[in-house]
């Protein structure tokens, strides 16, 4: 029987349960959100309604679009229990109390239809214990599905089999979670707190202990445990503030109460100051004070000895400064850990204790080191997992130091070195293998849906490259145009490769994917270069680069082979303009897409105005008044609207209804490639058509709208000047309404407006401010 998940029930409407229901709605899966009947309430569904409706207020947004809320029904566990017979998957997200969960599952067994999958979102309770006393059939379809909060944004999903869970159920749930929910699935054993929280919490407790031991402050520790060692900017204590100190203490106490090793228990003992913080309600972000507190514009740090706040202080460390100068993460970590100052000693102790603990518990918590590394990367946003970090340190060098300091290194790690190997992972010709817990190396089998550009480069699949971009052979007759300049910012090198890609694909390939695997797709044009040329009055140079960019986008738009753009994360300004000419956009669900040029005093110069105009008017029936559609495009550009998701991008008009969304970023290039292949067989290049514009009358309407914003205090005089330039392009300029113009005509208007704004002193101030401060200037 082919399994399908058409509808889900989520039991428990708190932050986590509602968040899971929201993410199901994001991917088009309807759900029934149930909770208990509140005592004395007139509305028996009040709790579930509060959980559902609260999703609209969450920041960051739990929903891709507010419209998705319609996919979440609400009910209660007394009146609506019978409705569970209509769902394919039930997720329990109630309070972390074993007896309550066992009682709930006893009730569920009486109403669910045979074969219904039931899972618990527990963060650490025993999966086996939950279903004691349940039937064999129920246990065969029961498992742990531990989502991380917030479910929309956190990639990790730990799947924990019970003792009787059928393999086909596990395989189905893993595939559904990866492909439909966009999760990174890790299989964990049924042990306390599973993988990520077990290791991550241990590492956090060790960090706190070493901080106290060495007399460091929370701000100094965060300077050492953030991006410089491949961890998030929130580092240690800002991360705890976001998580919530009460949540962290609960997880740590669960570890303490569940493990039996005395030394291990001691590590999970909550320090007095942390216990006092929880008792005083200093829980972090949700109570606006934790390890850090904002007063006015200043962020203060906690003195954990007095529980009072003080100004943040900068850590003085020669090793830290040396690490910051290194280019690779490996060199940064080694410079810091093997330095000769207090910061180095602190970080060495933290990493040493965490790595040894992970190695000691590896076989207990997981089947292999790959699951462990992925769990910490996806659950705690580490750039490298524990064993990948150990490889960065150098296994032999670090083990030698550990043993010299009297530490016991697990035998299986020493066996690795004794076998002549130097690292836990090996890579050759783009293929990676790992050291197993049983003493041999095993290849990592990547799914066909996961395309690695780095691996293709290792396999000599680069067709051509320059400093800003590469053209790579994806196989099956499809090429990929990858940007790799700093922040994928568009400059002459990327434009040159766009022209080459068009020519090469036309001759030798079935089609082209535009995509990369960096942090962001593309944050726009090379602003520094534009500002420097403008300050030197090199108008011919700016005109040339803008003209070339426009010509390159047109070359891709009218290529005789299909082009699919695969944007994700930040896709701004010129990055958006690169996507518009594609036949189709296969966008990541988390696509923050927009034309943001007004923030630096400019307007889109690479065809963005023209393309957004076309997207707004292309489906208009003959004789339709185009002005409202032009107004919409004008408002989107003039207000620099950025989508918070792919779905919102469709609502803003950046993406067409025919464009498609990929929820799992790992599958994005594969999905884009499949789209190219689907179009390639019977492809016909688009034909240029003339565009009917609203002309001078339409320009006056747009100008009036900008003036009203100024009178209301929402726009400065310079904002109005920029808006008028945008209005000129979108309306077609001072010509009669209904005139038909060419795309090139609009591109010429756009380029002229762009150049004129580059010469404005106030625009140059905005550009300078963005480059130095990283945020827009209102002047």
Secondary structure as GFF3:
##gff-version 3
##sequence-region A 1 779
A	DSSP	beta_strand	7	11	.	.	.	ID=ss1
A	DSSP	alpha_helix	15	26	.	.	.	ID=ss2
A	DSSP	beta_strand	30	35	.	.	.	ID=ss3
A	DSSP	alpha_helix	46	53	.	.	.	ID=ss4
A	DSSP	three_ten_helix	54	57	.	.	.	ID=ss5
A	DSSP	three_ten_helix	66	71	.	.	.	ID=ss6
A	DSSP	beta_strand	72	76	.	.	.	ID=ss7
A	DSSP	three_ten_helix	81	86	.	.	.	ID=ss8
A	DSSP	beta_strand	89	92	.	.	.	ID=ss9
A	DSSP	alpha_helix	98	109	.	.	.	ID=ss10
A	DSSP	beta_strand	117	120	.	.	.	ID=ss11
A	DSSP	alpha_helix	127	130	.	.	.	ID=ss12
A	DSSP	alpha_helix	136	140	.	.	.	ID=ss13
A	DSSP	beta_strand	142	147	.	.	.	ID=ss14
A	DSSP	beta_strand	156	161	.	.	.	ID=ss15
A	DSSP	alpha_helix	167	179	.	.	.	ID=ss16
A	DSSP	beta_strand	184	188	.	.	.	ID=ss17
A	DSSP	alpha_helix	196	214	.	.	.	ID=ss18
A	DSSP	alpha_helix	218	224	.	.	.	ID=ss19
A	DSSP	three_ten_helix	227	229	.	.	.	ID=ss20
A	DSSP	alpha_helix	237	243	.	.	.	ID=ss21
A	DSSP	alpha_helix	245	258	.	.	.	ID=ss22
A	DSSP	alpha_helix	262	267	.	.	.	ID=ss23
A	DSSP	alpha_helix	272	279	.	.	.	ID=ss24
A	DSSP	three_ten_helix	285	287	.	.	.	ID=ss25
A	DSSP	beta_strand	292	295	.	.	.	ID=ss26
A	DSSP	beta_strand	298	303	.	.	.	ID=ss27
A	DSSP	beta_strand	308	311	.	.	.	ID=ss28
A	DSSP	alpha_helix	318	324	.	.	.	ID=ss29
A	DSSP	alpha_helix	329	337	.	.	.	ID=ss30
A	DSSP	alpha_helix	342	365	.	.	.	ID=ss31
A	DSSP	alpha_helix	369	380	.	.	.	ID=ss32
A	DSSP	alpha_helix	386	393	.	.	.	ID=ss33
A	DSSP	alpha_helix	395	404	.	.	.	ID=ss34
A	DSSP	alpha_helix	411	418	.	.	.	ID=ss35
A	DSSP	beta_strand	425	428	.	.	.	ID=ss36
A	DSSP	beta_strand	431	435	.	.	.	ID=ss37
A	DSSP	beta_strand	441	443	.	.	.	ID=ss38
A	DSSP	alpha_helix	453	458	.	.	.	ID=ss39
A	DSSP	beta_strand	462	465	.	.	.	ID=ss40
A	DSSP	beta_strand	469	475	.	.	.	ID=ss41
A	DSSP	beta_strand	478	483	.	.	.	ID=ss42
A	DSSP	three_ten_helix	486	488	.	.	.	ID=ss43
A	DSSP	alpha_helix	492	508	.	.	.	ID=ss44
A	DSSP	beta_strand	511	514	.	.	.	ID=ss45
A	DSSP	alpha_helix	527	535	.	.	.	ID=ss46
A	DSSP	alpha_helix	539	557	.	.	.	ID=ss47
A	DSSP	beta_strand	562	565	.	.	.	ID=ss48
A	DSSP	beta_strand	569	572	.	.	.	ID=ss49
A	DSSP	alpha_helix	574	580	.	.	.	ID=ss50
A	DSSP	beta_strand	584	588	.	.	.	ID=ss51
A	DSSP	beta_strand	591	594	.	.	.	ID=ss52
A	DSSP	three_ten_helix	597	600	.	.	.	ID=ss53
A	DSSP	alpha_helix	608	617	.	.	.	ID=ss54
A	DSSP	alpha_helix	627	638	.	.	.	ID=ss55
A	DSSP	alpha_helix	646	652	.	.	.	ID=ss56
A	DSSP	beta_strand	660	662	.	.	.	ID=ss57
A	DSSP	three_ten_helix	665	667	.	.	.	ID=ss58
A	DSSP	alpha_helix	668	680	.	.	.	ID=ss59
A	DSSP	beta_strand	691	692	.	.	.	ID=ss60
A	DSSP	alpha_helix	695	711	.	.	.	ID=ss61
A	DSSP	alpha_helix	717	731	.	.	.	ID=ss62
A	DSSP	beta_strand	740	741	.	.	.	ID=ss63
A	DSSP	alpha_helix	743	758	.	.	.	ID=ss64
A	DSSP	alpha_helix	761	773	.	.	.	ID=ss65
###
